Amino acid sequence: MKDDLSVRMILSVFEKIQDHGEHEEGRHVLEGVTGFTDHDGYTVFLEGYNVKLRTGFHNTYHLDYDSERAFENFVKKLKYIDQNYD
């Protein structure tokens, strides 16, 4: 399932969350996933379904989650956002 994630898709989902999500305290939320950046905009964060994802330089990302099920639900939701929002 981790192979299903790419930085390209992560950034695409982030952009769609920014465009279509509801603005809440400097962050945007869409379909239960929150997207935001750090103060300089270089690091993108996506959080939801008990999963935290952080993208960094050189097309890398870091995931933090407690269960495989939480991770799978998170990835399914990212794919849904990517496929169903322009």
Secondary structure as the mmCIF struct_conf table of DSSP 4:
data_model
#
loop_
_struct_conf.conf_type_id
_struct_conf.id
_struct_conf.beg_label_comp_id
_struct_conf.beg_label_asym_id
_struct_conf.beg_label_seq_id
_struct_conf.end_label_comp_id
_struct_conf.end_label_asym_id
_struct_conf.end_label_seq_id
HELX_RH_3T_P HELX_RH_3T_P1 LYS A 2 ASP A 4
HELX_RH_AL_P HELX_RH_AL_P1 VAL A 7 HIS A 20
BEND BEND1 GLY A 21 GLY A 21
STRN STRN1 GLU A 22 GLU A 24
TURN_TY1_P TURN_TY1_P1 GLU A 25 GLY A 26
STRN STRN2 ARG A 27 LEU A 30
TURN_TY1_P TURN_TY1_P2 GLU A 31 GLY A 32
STRN STRN3 VAL A 33 THR A 37
TURN_TY1_P TURN_TY1_P3 HIS A 39 ASP A 40
BEND BEND2 GLY A 41 GLY A 41
BEND BEND3 THR A 43 THR A 43
STRN STRN4 VAL A 44 GLY A 48
TURN_TY1_P TURN_TY1_P4 TYR A 49 ASN A 50
STRN STRN5 VAL A 51 THR A 55
BEND BEND4 PHE A 57 PHE A 57
TURN_TY1_P TURN_TY1_P5 HIS A 58 ASN A 59
STRN STRN6 TYR A 61 TYR A 65
BEND BEND5 ASP A 66 ASP A 66
HELX_RH_AL_P HELX_RH_AL_P2 GLU A 68 ASN A 84
#
